[in-house]
């Protein structure tokens, strides 16, 4: 029987390529797979680098073109950072395979200065509204500076602009070999992570069972339970990168603990709650947690962003 030749769609950033190469190496361990080819695809989010994502608007900024290539039959699967994947997936495609999650926390890179020791008026680089609102809630004196681009670009920008720090996802730093540059992992109490942060999503065509059966072996159920709860929370809120929303699920024993937040930009109207449930109830938990925040006042905050 002939071995499969699989085509992976990926963005061309260093982190995206690392992730795609990682999945390629895992797939090549399976006897049915003879070769794996990476197909680099430029997305809308890659083309617009001089504007904060929150101002670009829309969903699927880093996935749309890749999904279109899959629907045309040009690729067999896509490797995404889960936090880039909208909760609504195009008809004919599915996101049911989530690999083992890397560290989901945010990291502080600051030439060795701990978060609590950052000077008054410190300039912090991040384009994330979620990070911005949480940082300003704790330290209103911070000056938040928008920064886009890959990990290397942001680190270089911190040096060239003489910023005090940048905030980056720990997962990307670790995957690209910059773990030693991390000054401190930020406790979720300081910076609740983005939905799906640290997890990889493998998107495939629905009904392509020959490919799906193989790729499904890379699924990691404990990671998926947490991520699915977070995405249910986000889905009920209808949010994207233009809204300050965070969620973080962890499994403790036989309990899923899910924490979520919605905030305005300055961290003044700030809604944050935690729910503990049986992991089998993860979708219901995400929806219920979102509705709790909406009733508490988050609905008014979100309406202002969506207006």
N, C-alpha and C positions, 0 to 999 in steps of 0.2 A: 504494500500500500504506500502511495506517494506521501511524503511528508509535507506538511503545510508550510506555505510561505505567508507570513503575516506582515501587514503594513500598519505601522503605528503613526497616527497623526499627532504632531506635537508643535508647540511654539518653539522658537529658536533661541530663547534666552538661555543662559548657562544653567539656570536652575531647572527649567523645563526639559532641557536636553539631558541633564543628570537623571531626572525622574524617568524619562523615556528609556534611557540606557539601562537604568535599574530594572525596569519592567521587562525590557528585552532580554537581559541576562537571566531573569527568572523564567521567562517563557522558553528559552533555549534549553532549560534543564528537563523539559518534558519531551519524551520520545517522539511524540507526534509532530513536533515543530522542527522543521529543517532549517529555516532561515527567518530572520526578522529584519525588516527594513524600516528606517525612520523617515517619515515624510514631514519636512518642515513647512509649516503653514503660518503665514503672518495674519494676525487677528487685528481687529479694530483697536483694541487696547494697546497693541504694540506700535501702531502707527501714530497714535496721539500721545506724545510724551511731554508736551509742554503745558498740559492742562491737568489739574487734579481730577481723578476719576469721578469724584462726587459732582463735578461740574459737567462732565461729559454726558452723564445720565444714561438711561437704558440698561438693559440686562444682557448678559452673554458677551460682554466686551472681549473676553479672552477665550471664548468657546464657539461663537457663532460660525465663523468661517471653517473651523475644524469639523463642526457638526454637518455643515453643508457638504463638505468633501466626503464624509462618511455616507450621507444619504445618496450621493452620486455614485457610490461604490468605489471610490478612489482609495479609501483606507478601510481597514477591518476593525480597528479600535482606536480610541483616543485616550491619552493619559493627561489628566487635568489635576491641578491643585484643587481639592474639593471646595475650598473657599471661593473659587472663581466660578463655580457651577451654579447657575440659577436653579431655583427649586422646581421650576416647570421645564421639563425636557421635551424637545420636539417629537412629534408623533413619528413612530418608526425607529426611535432610538431609546435606549434605557441606561440608567446609571444604577446598577444593582451590585456592582463589585467594588468594594472598598478595601484597600490593602492595610496592613498593620500601620497604625498611626505613629509618626515620629513625635517628638516632644511638641505639644500643642501650644506652649506658652509664648508670650512675647518676651523679647530679650532687649536689654539695655546695652548699647555699645557706647562707651564714654571714656576711653583711655584710663580705665581703672577706677573712676569715681562712682561710688555707689549712688543709687537713686536718692536716698535720704541725705546725701552730702552734696548734691548738685547745688551750685550757687544760686542766689536769688536772681531772677531774670534770665536764667539759663535758656539758651536757644536749643530747641529739640527738633530734629528733623523727622517728620512723618507726614504722609498724605492721607492717613486713615482718620476719618471723622470719629470712629469708635475709640481709637487711642487718644485723639485730641480731647474729647469730652471727659474721659476718665482722668487724664493727666491734669487738666485744668480744674477739675473738681477738687483734686488733692492739693495742687500747687497753682493757684490762679496767677502767680507771678511769672510762670513759664512763658516764653515766646515760642510758639509753635510755627515751624517753617515747613512749607510744603516741599516735598521731594518725591520725584518719580524716578523710575528706572530700575535696573536689576540691582542685586545685592552689592556687587562691586562698585557700581556707579554711586550708590548711596554712601558707601563707606568712604569713597574718594571725595565725595561732596562734603562730608563732615570735616575732613581734613582741610580741603581747599578753602572752605567757607569759615573754618574755625568755629564750627558749632560745638556746643558742649556735649551733645549726644545725638544718636539716632535710635529709633525703636524699630526693630525688625523681628519677624517671626523666627523663633529659635530653630524651627525645622529647616528653614532654608539655610541658615548659618551652618548648621550641623552637616547638612547634605553636601554643601559646597566646601567643607573643610575649614570653616572659619570659627569653629567652636571655641578655640582659644582666644578669639577676639571678643567673646561675650563677657561683659563685665558682671552681669547679673541677670538671672531669670526673674522676670517680674511676677510676683505672686498674683493670682487671679483677683485678689482683693484690690490690687492696684490697677491691673489691666486685664479685664476679662477678655479671653481670646475671641477671634472671629469664628463664626460658624464653620465647622469643618477644618479649622486650621491644623496643619500638620498631617492631614490625611490625603491620600491620593485616590482619585476616582477613575475607574476604568469604564469608559462609555463604549457601548457596542450597539450593533443593529439588533433590534428585536427580531426574533425568529431565526437568527443566524446561529443555529444550535451547535454546529461543528466547532465554531470559534468560541462561542459562549461557554461550552462545556469545559474547554481547556482554560480559558481565562478565569473562569469561576474558581479554579483551584487557588488563586491568589487572594481570595476573599478572606478577611479576618473579622470574624463575627463580633468579638468584643469591641473593636474599633467601630464597626458598623452600627452597633446598638447606640453608642454615644453620638455618633455623627447624625444618624437618622433622627434622633430626638432633637438635636440642635436644628436640623433642617426643617423639622415639623414646626418648631418655634418660629423660625424665620419665615416659613411659608404662610403661616397664619397672620403674621405681621405684614406680609407683602413687601419686605424690605430688600434692598440691594446695597451696593457700596456707597450710594448717596445718602444713606441714613445711618446714624450712630446706633448700631445694634450689635450686641455680643451675646454669645451663649457658650456654655462649656459643660459637657457631660462627663461624669466619671462613674465607674462601677466600683462600689465598695461592698465586698461580700456578695450578697444576692440582691443588692439594691442599686438602682440607678439614681444618682444625684445630679440634677440638672439645674443650672443657674443661668438666668437670662437678664439682660438689661436693655433698656431703651432710654435715650437721653437727648436733650437739646445740645447744641454745639458747645456751650460753655459749662455744661455739667451742672446747671442750676436746677432744671427740671429733670430729675434723675430717678428712674424707676427700675428697681432691681429686686428680684425674688428668687427663691430656691424651692425646688420640689423634689421629693424622694418617692420613687415608685418601683414596682416590679419591672425589670427590663423588658418584659413582654408588652408592657403598656407604654413603650417609649413614644410612639406617635401621639397617643392621647395625651401624654404628659407634656410634650412640646406644645400642643395646641392649647392645653389648659393653662400652662404657664404664660403663654402669650396673651390669653384672654384675661388673666389676672392683672397683667400690666396694663392692658388696654383699659380695663375698668378703673384702674388706679389713676389714670390720667395720661398714659402714653398715647392714647388715640389722638388727643389734641396735638401732641408734639409731632406725631407722624403726619397728621393732616397738613401741617405747615410745610413739611418737606415735600409732600406729594402735590401740593397746590401748584 
